Amino acid sequence: MRIPAYLNKESLAFLWVFRENLIQFKKGIRFMNLKNIIYITILVLLALLVVVLLVWFIRKRKSRRRVCGMMPQKKVQTLNELAEPFGFYYDPREDVFTSHVDAWQKKFGYEALFDRMAAGANMVIDAWPVYFDYEGRTWLIEFWKGQYGINTGGEVGIYHADTLIPPHLYKRAHFEAAAEEEMPWMKCRLMRGTKEIYTLEKYHWWLTGFHTGMFSRPCELELTAAVRFREPEMARAFFKALERSGRPGENYHMYQNEVHVKMDFSEKKAFFQRIHRCVIQGCNRFYCRLFLAATRPFTGTADRMLFLYYQVPFAFRRMLGRKRHRYPRRRRGRRGYGMP
């Protein structure tokens, strides 16, 4: 390579040094840019965290004042208006949520699939279905107790098929909810150890009670129910089905047209089902603690739920949604029960 005449050795050395310094400078700029990006990202995240916490505490103060400024009757009225689209209302005497007689869940009836899908909705529950035949139709009265997300609760439901169903099709059959003229009087009490959670009684097709913020294992709960039938013959048919269920006689008895049932046992599950239920219960326990911590210093269910609604509305809606089964699309057969 021919070197121009005007460049001497000193000039070439200077240009070489300048070139090396320029390369090092560019490398330093790249390194500094990477460090600056990391620092700026951290600062932006910290700033966002500060803003979120600031907004949270401002909303918390406003929500607390709003709840504290409401009269007790207004609290119940507001909470019932919010819970009505989910098919429930708040009972201040028992401090629980319970289902409306005309709840929208009624149109879905019942299928055994609903119980199998319960774990997918964070429900760890025990179920006791009792099938019996009466006046040309197969009836079902089922009892539930357990943990429904962050709610400890129990249920009693009465359903019937359109015709008689053979026992081997019970788990695939679809049952309609009892009509208004078919609803029996029911009384339901849920105990956790020696503590009574609630006692409810009403003419109903699906009598429920859910205490929000309480964590329980299904084996810790005892559900006691009384069902008063309109006809003594129907009560006897149900009682005979209880005798065939294999449960001890001390768990049920009959007086005239009223049958009393005690569900103080827990279902035995397979190994992997137990593992799955333990994982779900771990999540439920965490969510219960999170709910109680987020709604301090309130202690009553109405105050906690209203505070949560004003503070985090989507969490309020999600919690009420956990009090119901996931209802799959109905499958109807020609004879009134589900077909494969």
Residue pairs with C-beta under 8 A, 6 or more apart in sequence:
3 12
59 310
59 311
60 311
62 310
63 307
63 310
63 311
64 307
66 310
67 75
67 298
67 303
67 306
67 307
67 310
70 78
70 306
72 92
72 302
75 302
75 303
75 306
76 90
76 92
76 302
78 306
79 90
79 302
79 305
79 306
80 89
80 90
82 309
82 316
82 320
83 89
83 90
83 97
83 320
84 100
86 317
86 320
86 321
86 323
86 324
87 99
87 100
87 103
87 104
87 105
87 324
88 97
88 98
88 99
88 100
88 103
88 208
88 210
88 320
88 323
89 97
89 98
89 100
90 96
90 97
90 301
90 302
90 305
91 97
91 98
91 198
91 200
91 209
92 302
94 198
94 199
94 200
94 209
95 198
95 211
95 300
95 301
95 302
96 153
96 197
96 198
96 200
96 209
96 210
96 211
96 212
96 301
97 151
97 208
97 209
97 210
97 212
97 320
97 323
98 200
98 207
98 208
98 209
98 210
99 105
99 204
99 206
99 207
99 208
101 180
101 183
101 202
101 203
101 204
101 205
103 206
105 206
105 324
105 325
105 327
106 177
106 205
106 206
107 177
108 327
108 330
109 159
109 174
109 175
109 176
109 177
109 330
110 140
110 142
110 157
110 159
110 174
110 175
110 177
111 172
111 173
111 174
111 175
111 328
111 330
111 338
112 129
112 170
112 171
112 172
112 173
113 328
114 325
114 326
114 327
114 328
115 125
115 127
115 325
117 325
117 326
117 328
118 124
118 125
118 325
118 326
119 276
119 277
119 280
120 326
121 149
121 322
121 325
121 326
122 148
122 149
122 280
122 283
122 284
122 287
122 322
123 146
123 147
123 148
123 149
123 322
123 325
124 146
124 147
124 217
124 218
124 277
124 280
124 281
124 284
125 144
125 145
125 146
125 147
125 148
125 218
126 144
126 145
126 146
126 218
126 221
126 263
126 265
126 266
126 267
127 142
127 143
127 144
127 267
128 142
128 143
128 144
128 245
128 247
128 263
129 140
129 141
129 142
129 170
130 140
130 141
130 142
130 143
130 238
130 241
130 242
130 245
131 138
131 139
131 140
131 165
131 167
131 170
131 241
132 138
132 139
132 141
132 237
132 238
132 240
132 241
133 139
133 164
133 237
134 233
134 234
134 237
134 238
135 234
136 163
136 164
137 160
137 161
137 162
137 163
137 164
138 160
138 161
138 163
138 164
138 165
138 170
138 173
138 175
139 158
139 159
139 160
139 161
139 234
139 237
139 238
140 157
140 158
140 159
140 160
140 161
140 175
141 156
141 157
141 158
141 159
141 227
141 238
142 155
142 156
142 157
142 159
143 154
143 155
143 156
143 223
143 225
143 261
143 263
144 154
144 155
144 156
144 157
144 223
145 153
145 154
145 155
145 190
145 218
145 221
145 222
145 223
145 263
146 152
146 153
146 154
146 216
146 218
146 221
147 215
147 216
147 217
147 218
147 281
147 284
148 210
148 322
148 323
149 284
149 287
149 319
149 322
149 323
150 212
150 213
150 215
150 284
150 287
150 288
150 291
150 319
150 322
151 210
151 211
151 212
151 213
151 214
151 319
151 322
151 323
152 190
152 192
152 197
152 210
152 211
152 214
152 215
152 216
152 221
153 190
153 208
153 209
153 210
153 211
153 323
154 188
154 190
154 208
154 209
154 221
154 223
155 206
155 207
155 208
155 209
156 186
156 188
156 204
156 206
156 207
156 208
156 223
156 225
156 227
157 177
157 205
157 206
157 207
158 177
158 178
158 182
158 183
158 184
158 186
158 205
158 206
158 227
159 175
159 176
159 177
159 178
159 205
160 175
160 176
160 178
160 182
161 173
161 174
161 175
161 176
161 336
161 337
162 176
162 335
162 336
162 337
163 335
163 336
163 337
165 173
165 337
169 337
169 338
172 337
172 338
172 339
172 340
173 337
173 338
174 330
174 331
174 332
174 333
174 336
174 337
174 338
177 205
177 206
178 184
178 205
179 205
182 205
182 230
183 203
183 204
183 205
184 203
184 227
184 228
184 229
184 230
185 201
185 202
185 203
185 227
185 228
186 201
186 202
186 203
186 204
186 207
186 225
186 226
186 227
186 228
187 199
187 200
187 201
187 225
187 226
188 198
188 199
188 200
188 201
188 207
188 209
188 223
188 224
188 225
188 226
189 196
189 198
189 199
189 200
189 223
189 224
189 225
190 196
190 197
190 198
190 209
190 221
190 222
190 223
190 224
191 197
191 221
191 222
191 223
191 224
192 214
192 216
192 220
192 221
192 222
193 220
197 209
197 211
197 214
198 209
198 211
200 207
200 209
201 207
201 226
208 323
210 323
211 301
212 291
212 301
212 304
212 305
212 319
213 288
213 291
213 292
213 295
213 301
213 304
214 288
215 284
215 285
215 288
217 281
218 266
218 267
219 266
222 262
222 263
222 264
223 262
223 263
223 264
224 260
224 261
224 262
224 263
225 260
225 261
225 262
225 263
226 258
226 259
226 260
226 261
227 235
227 238
227 258
227 259
227 261
228 257
228 258
229 235
229 238
229 257
229 258
229 259
230 257
231 257
232 256
232 257
234 257
235 254
235 256
235 257
235 258
235 259
236 254
238 259
239 252
239 254
239 259
242 251
242 252
242 259
242 261
243 249
247 265
250 262
251 261
251 262
251 263
251 264
251 265
252 259
252 260
252 261
252 262
253 259
253 260
254 260
269 277
291 304
291 308
291 319
292 304
294 308
294 311
294 312
295 303
295 304
295 307
295 308
298 304
298 307
305 316
305 319
308 315
308 316
308 319
309 316
331 338
331 339
332 338
332 339
333 339
